[in-house]
Amino acid sequence: MKRSCLAVLALLASLCACGQTVAGSVPSAAGTETIVLPRADQPKPHRPTLERLKREAAASGRPLEEVVKRYAARLAATASPRPTDFEGYDPAVTEPAVAIDGIPYAELVDLGTIARSEGISYEEAIDRFGSQSSDSRVIDELRKEFPDEISGVAYIDDHQGLRVGFKGPIPARAIELARTLPMEVTLIGGKGFSAAELRQAQDTIVSWLRSRPEVATMTAHADEETGRVEVTVQPKVMPDDAEEFRRGLELPQPDNPHITLQVTLSAESIAVPQQGPQQGPQ
């Protein structure tokens, strides 16, 4: 995973988990089904080398981050004929293939940055975010196998849980894949829309607004949790009647009734000019 992805993860807002402790169907909103796979029943990360390095750090009194860096440097020295003893050497830069317990060293470096920015220990950062590469492979597989059914995937509970939504019933194969993740997973079926449909609705709205001469700037965001496309528009001239202005935009309505629109007006510039490229936050 790229560093930028990990940095974004460190800024994710903490959302409330469902609070269920027993796997199986639980009460949920009308028309939906929720299955929770508790963390206690999920596989535990196997990190024997990092556990050994933790013991080494404790025995030597050195920070774990320093011990990990030294170990990675030794790995890089073994794997490459290039000199590794020069000042400032960092195998994350020169030897990107170096990994410890399956975690690329470049990610372990990023986890140190995350620990400092979040005010947590390096050990806690590894516990929370160290499985990101393997998690991403499972998430990619879910999206690959159910491209028309996935309605959204999001980390929750300080990145210690994952929420996965589906347009229709929860597929048995999705439960099978979710059981391989080392965290609590909440699966929600029957949401009535897919992420692809939501993106299409957003693209249609953005394209329409680009053509409207009364629009100065705009931004759009597709909320995969609620199925709502949230649009903020800066009119070239702020109207006295906001509702009349919104009606005058004649925005095309989504084909899927489970997808809704929310339009907010802003007197301030909120994006690049509407004739330029538009992309709402994802």
C-alpha positions in Angstrom: 0.0 0.0 0.0 1.2 3.5 -0.7 2.2 5.8 2.1 -0.5 8.3 1.1 -3.1 5.6 1.7 -1.8 5.0 5.2 -1.7 8.7 6.0 -5.3 9.0 5.0 -6.2 6.1 7.2 -4.7 7.9 10.2 -7.1 10.8 9.6 -10.3 8.7 9.4 -12.9 9.7 11.9 -13.9 7.1 14.4 -17.4 5.8 13.7 -19.6 3.8 16.1 -19.5 0.0 15.7 -22.7 -2.0 16.0 -21.7 -3.3 19.4 -22.8 -6.9 18.8 -20.6 -9.7 20.2 -22.2 -12.8 18.8 -21.9 -13.7 15.1 -25.2 -14.1 13.1 -28.1 -12.0 12.0 -29.0 -9.1 14.3 -31.9 -6.6 14.3 -31.4 -3.9 11.7 -33.4 -1.3 9.7 -36.5 -2.4 7.9 -35.5 -4.2 4.7 -31.9 -4.8 5.7 -30.1 -7.7 7.3 -26.9 -7.4 9.5 -24.4 -10.0 10.3 -21.6 -9.3 12.7 -18.4 -11.4 12.9 -16.9 -10.6 16.3 -13.2 -9.8 16.4 -12.7 -12.6 19.1 -13.8 -15.2 16.5 -11.7 -13.8 13.7 -8.2 -15.0 12.9 -5.3 -13.4 14.8 -2.4 -11.8 13.0 0.7 -14.0 13.0 3.7 -11.8 13.5 6.5 -13.9 15.2 9.3 -11.6 14.0 7.7 -8.5 15.3 7.0 -10.2 18.6 10.6 -11.1 18.8 11.7 -7.6 18.0 9.3 -6.3 20.7 11.0 -8.5 23.2 14.4 -7.3 22.0 13.4 -3.7 22.3 12.1 -4.2 25.8 15.3 -6.0 26.9 17.6 -3.4 25.3 15.6 -0.3 26.3 15.5 0.9 22.7 12.3 2.0 21.0 10.7 -0.7 18.9 10.7 1.6 15.9 14.5 1.8 16.1 14.9 -2.0 16.5 12.6 -2.5 13.5 14.7 -0.1 11.4 17.9 -1.9 12.3 16.4 -5.3 11.5 15.1 -4.0 8.1 18.6 -2.7 7.4 20.1 -6.1 8.0 17.5 -7.7 5.7 18.3 -5.2 3.0 22.1 -5.8 3.4 21.5 -9.5 2.9 19.3 -9.0 -0.1 21.4 -6.4 -2.0 25.1 -6.0 -2.9 24.7 -2.3 -2.5 26.4 -0.7 0.6 24.1 -0.3 3.6 26.2 1.3 6.2 26.2 4.9 4.9 24.6 7.6 7.0 20.9 8.1 6.5 20.4 4.8 4.8 16.8 3.6 4.9 15.8 0.3 3.3 12.3 1.6 2.8 13.7 3.8 0.0 16.4 1.6 -1.5 14.9 -1.8 -0.9 11.1 -1.6 -1.2 10.8 -5.4 -1.2 12.0 -5.7 2.4 9.1 -6.9 4.6 8.7 -8.1 8.2 5.9 -10.7 8.9 4.4 -9.8 5.5 4.3 -6.0 6.2 6.4 -4.0 3.8 9.0 -2.0 5.7 7.8 1.2 3.9 4.5 0.7 5.7 6.2 0.1 9.0 7.9 3.5 8.5 4.6 5.1 7.8 3.1 3.5 10.9 5.7 5.4 12.9 4.5 8.6 11.4 0.9 7.7 12.1 1.8 6.8 15.7 3.2 10.2 16.3 0.4 12.1 14.6 -2.3 10.1 16.5 -0.5 10.2 19.8 -0.3 6.4 20.1 2.5 4.0 20.6 4.3 2.4 17.7 3.1 -1.0 18.9 -0.5 0.2 18.9 -0.1 1.6 15.4 1.1 -1.8 14.2 -1.8 -3.6 15.9 -4.4 -1.2 14.4 -3.0 -0.7 10.9 -0.4 -3.4 10.3 -2.8 -5.7 8.4 -3.7 -3.1 5.9 -2.0 -4.8 2.9 -3.7 -8.2 3.6 -7.0 -6.5 4.4 -6.8 -4.7 1.0 -6.4 -7.9 -0.9 -9.6 -9.3 0.7 -11.5 -6.0 0.1 -10.3 -6.1 -3.5 -11.5 -9.6 -3.9 -15.0 -8.7 -2.5 -15.2 -5.9 -5.0 -14.0 -8.1 -7.8 -16.5 -10.9 -7.1 -19.5 -8.6 -6.3 -19.1 -5.5 -8.5 -22.8 -5.0 -8.9 -23.7 -5.8 -5.3 -21.2 -4.0 -3.1 -22.7 -0.8 -1.8 -19.8 0.3 0.2 -16.7 -0.7 2.3 -15.5 1.4 5.3 -13.3 1.0 8.3 -15.0 1.7 11.6 -14.1 1.8 15.3 -10.7 3.4 15.0 -9.8 1.1 12.1 -10.4 -2.0 14.3 -13.5 -3.0 12.3 -14.9 -3.1 8.8 -18.4 -2.5 7.5 -19.4 -3.9 4.1 -22.8 -3.2 2.5 -24.7 -5.0 -0.2 -27.5 -4.0 -2.5 -29.3 -7.3 -2.0 -28.9 -10.3 0.3 -25.5 -10.9 1.9 -23.7 -13.5 -0.3 -22.4 -16.6 1.4 -19.1 -16.1 -0.3 -18.8 -12.6 1.1 -19.2 -14.1 4.6 -16.5 -16.6 3.8 -14.0 -13.9 2.7 -14.9 -11.7 5.7 -14.0 -14.5 8.1 -10.4 -14.3 6.9 -10.0 -10.7 8.2 -8.3 -10.1 11.6 -11.0 -7.7 12.8 -14.7 -7.4 13.5 -16.7 -7.3 10.3 -20.2 -6.0 10.0 -22.0 -7.1 6.8 -25.2 -5.3 5.9 -27.5 -6.7 3.2 -30.6 -5.2 1.5 -29.4 -1.6 1.2 -31.1 -1.3 -2.2 -28.2 0.3 -4.1 -24.7 -0.5 -5.2 -21.6 1.7 -5.0 -21.4 1.6 -8.8 -25.0 3.0 -9.1 -24.1 5.6 -6.5 -21.1 6.7 -8.5 -23.1 6.8 -11.7 -25.7 9.0 -10.0 -23.0 11.4 -8.8 -21.3 11.5 -12.2 -24.7 12.3 -13.8 -25.3 15.2 -11.4 -21.8 16.6 -11.8 -22.1 16.4 -15.6 -25.5 18.2 -15.5 -24.2 21.0 -13.2 -21.3 21.6 -15.5 -23.7 22.7 -18.1 -25.6 25.1 -15.9 -24.6 28.8 -16.5 -25.9 29.9 -13.1 -23.3 27.6 -11.3 -20.0 29.1 -10.4 -18.3 26.2 -8.5 -19.5 22.9 -7.0 -18.5 19.7 -5.3 -20.2 16.4 -4.9 -19.9 13.5 -2.5 -21.5 10.0 -2.7 -22.3 8.7 0.8 -22.1 4.9 0.6 -23.6 4.5 4.1 -26.8 6.4 3.4 -27.1 6.1 -0.4 -27.2 9.9 -0.7 -25.4 12.1 -3.3 -24.5 15.3 -1.4 -24.0 18.3 -3.7 -22.8 21.8 -2.7 -23.2 24.5 -5.3 -22.0 28.1 -5.3 -24.3 30.1 -7.5 -22.8 32.9 -9.6 -25.4 35.1 -7.9 -26.6 34.0 -4.5 -30.4 33.8 -4.8 -32.9 35.2 -2.3 -35.0 32.0 -2.6 -32.7 28.9 -2.3 -35.5 26.4 -2.9 -36.5 28.1 -6.1 -32.9 28.1 -7.3 -32.6 24.4 -6.5 -35.8 23.7 -8.5 -34.5 25.8 -11.4 -31.4 23.6 -11.6 -33.7 20.8 -12.8 -31.4 18.1 -11.5 -31.9 14.7 -13.0 -33.2 12.2 -10.4 -31.4 8.9 -9.9 -33.1 5.9 -11.6 -32.7 4.0 -8.3 -35.3 5.2 -5.7 -32.9 4.1 -2.9 -30.5 6.8 -4.0 -31.3 10.4 -2.9 -30.0 13.9 -3.6 -29.1 16.6 -1.2 -28.3 20.0 -2.6 -26.8 22.8 -0.5 -26.0 26.3 -1.6 -22.8 28.1 -0.6 -22.0 31.8 -1.0 -18.3 30.9 -0.9 -16.2 29.1 -3.6 -16.1 25.4 -2.8 -14.3 23.9 -5.8 -12.7 24.6 -9.1 -14.8 26.6 -11.6 -17.7 24.4 -12.9 -16.4 24.4 -16.5 -13.2 22.6 -15.3 -12.7 19.0 -14.1 -15.0 18.1 -11.2 -14.5 15.4 -8.7 -16.2 15.1 -5.3 -14.4 13.5 -2.4 -14.6 9.7 -2.2 
